[in-house]
């Protein structure tokens, strides 16, 4: 098993009047040649946006973009005609393909919105842009992995244009679970949304992450109630 840990405070940061962001991998003005991605996983941004503020219209092409609100709600509008609000507990997936423009704003004029935005390189390029959004019951991920994203949309997950699987779990203190790979040659990025988890002898705290490759299954034990996001991706291009 190969393991590469990223502590929360080792991430890149961006601080603006309306935005506080942490970058796991090189993004915008943050550049780290040791943090250029993990296989087809290119971006993990942890964004906090102030009330009524957000990202104005901008474009994307040939990228799978997954947004996961952790608190608050995000207002979305795009060139495909979608005007949506994405709440905590929901997941949005945009397949940018040949190109889209969109904007993202905090839907509230009172509370901050915190969301993860994750970019994955597509399996096929120049496809027709596609939008998906779905709500996921938090009770269905209590001490078990809940599939959010998969290549074929199995188990009511969102279908991504890549050999990638996103799973989320809420793990009670002292509980142990095993994460088995969907595909033998994939790797997994484990991101601790909150709490404390042991990966073998390695302790992972809130907002820590770890790249794991060359394994058949991962054993995880919660030392405190924890929420985790597991991103399984193709790592041999």
Residue pairs with C-beta under 8 A, 6 or more apart in sequence:
1 212
1 213
1 214
1 215
2 211
2 212
2 213
2 214
2 215
3 199
3 202
3 210
3 211
3 212
4 210
4 211
5 202
5 204
5 208
5 209
5 210
6 24
6 35
6 208
6 209
6 210
6 211
7 205
7 208
8 22
8 205
8 206
8 207
8 208
11 22
11 23
11 24
11 46
11 207
12 22
12 23
12 24
12 26
12 27
12 30
12 32
12 35
13 20
13 21
13 22
13 23
13 30
14 20
14 21
14 23
14 28
14 29
14 30
15 21
17 50
18 49
18 50
18 53
18 54
19 47
19 48
19 49
19 50
19 53
20 47
20 48
21 45
21 46
21 47
21 48
22 45
22 46
22 207
23 30
23 43
23 44
23 45
23 46
24 35
24 43
24 44
24 45
24 46
24 191
24 209
25 32
25 35
25 36
25 37
25 38
25 41
25 42
25 43
25 44
26 32
26 33
26 35
26 36
26 37
27 43
27 45
37 43
38 187
38 189
38 211
38 233
38 235
39 186
39 187
39 233
39 234
39 235
39 236
39 237
40 120
40 121
40 162
40 163
40 164
40 233
40 234
40 235
40 237
41 118
41 119
41 120
41 164
41 189
41 231
41 233
42 63
42 119
42 120
42 121
43 117
43 118
43 119
44 116
44 117
44 118
44 189
44 191
44 209
44 231
45 116
45 117
45 118
46 114
46 116
46 207
47 114
47 115
47 116
47 117
48 112
48 113
48 114
49 74
49 105
49 106
49 112
49 113
49 114
49 115
50 106
50 112
51 106
51 108
51 109
51 110
51 111
51 112
52 105
52 106
52 108
52 109
53 105
53 106
54 74
54 75
54 103
54 104
54 105
54 106
55 103
55 104
55 105
56 103
57 101
57 102
57 103
58 101
58 102
58 103
59 99
59 100
59 101
60 94
60 96
60 99
60 100
60 101
60 102
61 96
61 97
61 98
61 99
61 100
62 96
62 97
62 98
62 121
62 122
62 125
62 126
63 96
63 119
63 120
63 121
63 122
64 93
64 94
64 95
64 96
64 119
64 120
64 121
64 122
64 160
64 161
64 162
64 164
65 93
65 94
65 95
65 96
65 117
65 118
65 119
66 91
66 92
66 93
66 116
66 117
66 118
66 119
66 120
66 149
66 158
66 160
66 166
67 74
67 76
67 86
67 91
67 92
67 93
67 94
67 104
67 115
67 116
67 117
67 118
68 91
68 92
68 115
68 116
68 117
68 118
68 148
68 229
69 86
69 87
69 88
69 89
69 90
69 113
69 114
69 115
70 88
70 114
70 115
70 116
70 193
71 88
71 111
71 112
71 113
71 114
72 88
72 106
72 107
72 108
72 111
72 112
72 113
72 114
72 115
73 85
73 86
73 87
73 88
73 106
73 107
73 108
73 113
74 85
74 86
74 92
74 104
74 105
74 106
74 107
74 113
74 115
75 84
75 85
75 86
75 104
75 105
75 106
75 107
76 82
76 83
76 84
76 85
76 86
76 92
76 102
76 103
76 104
77 83
77 84
77 102
77 103
78 94
78 100
78 101
78 102
78 103
78 131
79 100
79 101
79 102
79 129
80 100
80 129
80 131
82 131
84 92
84 133
85 107
86 92
86 115
86 133
87 135
89 135
89 136
89 137
89 138
90 133
90 134
90 135
90 136
91 133
91 134
91 136
91 148
91 149
91 158
91 166
92 131
92 132
92 133
93 131
93 132
93 133
93 149
93 158
93 159
93 160
94 100
94 102
94 129
94 130
94 131
94 132
95 122
95 127
95 129
95 130
95 131
95 160
95 161
96 129
97 122
97 125
97 126
97 127
97 128
97 129
97 130
97 161
98 126
98 127
98 128
98 129
99 129
100 129
106 112
106 113
107 113
116 191
116 229
118 166
118 231
120 160
120 162
120 164
120 233
121 162
122 161
122 162
123 151
123 161
123 162
123 163
124 161
127 161
130 161
132 158
132 159
133 158
134 156
134 157
134 158
136 146
136 148
136 168
138 170
140 146
141 168
141 169
141 170
142 170
142 172
143 169
143 170
143 171
143 172
143 175
143 177
144 169
144 177
145 167
145 168
145 169
145 177
145 179
145 230
146 167
146 168
146 169
147 154
147 155
147 157
147 165
147 166
147 167
148 157
148 158
148 166
148 167
148 168
149 157
149 158
149 159
149 160
149 164
149 165
149 166
150 157
150 158
150 159
150 160
150 164
150 165
150 166
150 182
151 159
151 160
151 161
151 162
151 163
151 164
151 165
152 159
153 159
157 166
162 233
162 234
163 183
163 186
163 233
163 234
164 231
164 232
164 233
164 234
165 182
165 186
165 230
165 231
165 232
166 229
166 230
166 231
166 232
167 179
167 229
167 230
167 232
168 227
168 228
168 229
168 230
169 177
169 227
169 228
169 230
170 225
170 226
170 227
171 177
171 195
171 197
171 220
171 222
171 225
171 226
171 227
171 228
172 222
172 225
173 222
173 223
173 224
173 225
173 226
174 221
174 222
174 223
175 221
175 222
176 219
176 220
176 221
176 222
177 219
177 220
178 217
178 218
178 219
178 220
179 188
179 217
179 218
179 220
179 230
180 216
180 217
181 188
181 215
181 216
181 217
181 232
182 232
183 232
183 234
184 216
185 234
185 235
185 236
186 232
186 233
186 234
186 235
187 211
187 212
187 213
187 214
187 232
187 233
187 235
188 211
188 212
188 213
188 218
188 230
188 231
188 232
188 233
189 209
189 210
189 211
189 212
189 230
189 231
189 233
190 197
190 199
190 204
190 209
190 210
190 212
190 218
190 220
190 228
190 229
190 230
190 231
191 207
191 208
191 209
191 228
191 229
191 230
191 231
192 204
192 205
192 206
192 207
192 208
192 209
192 226
192 227
192 228
193 206
193 207
193 226
193 227
193 228
193 229
194 206
194 225
194 226
194 227
195 205
195 206
195 222
195 223
195 224
195 225
195 226
195 227
196 203
196 204
196 205
196 206
196 222
196 223
196 224
196 226
197 203
197 204
197 220
197 221
197 222
197 223
197 226
197 228
198 204
198 220
198 221
198 222
198 223
199 210
199 212
199 218
199 219
199 220
200 219
202 210
203 223
204 210
212 218
213 235
220 228
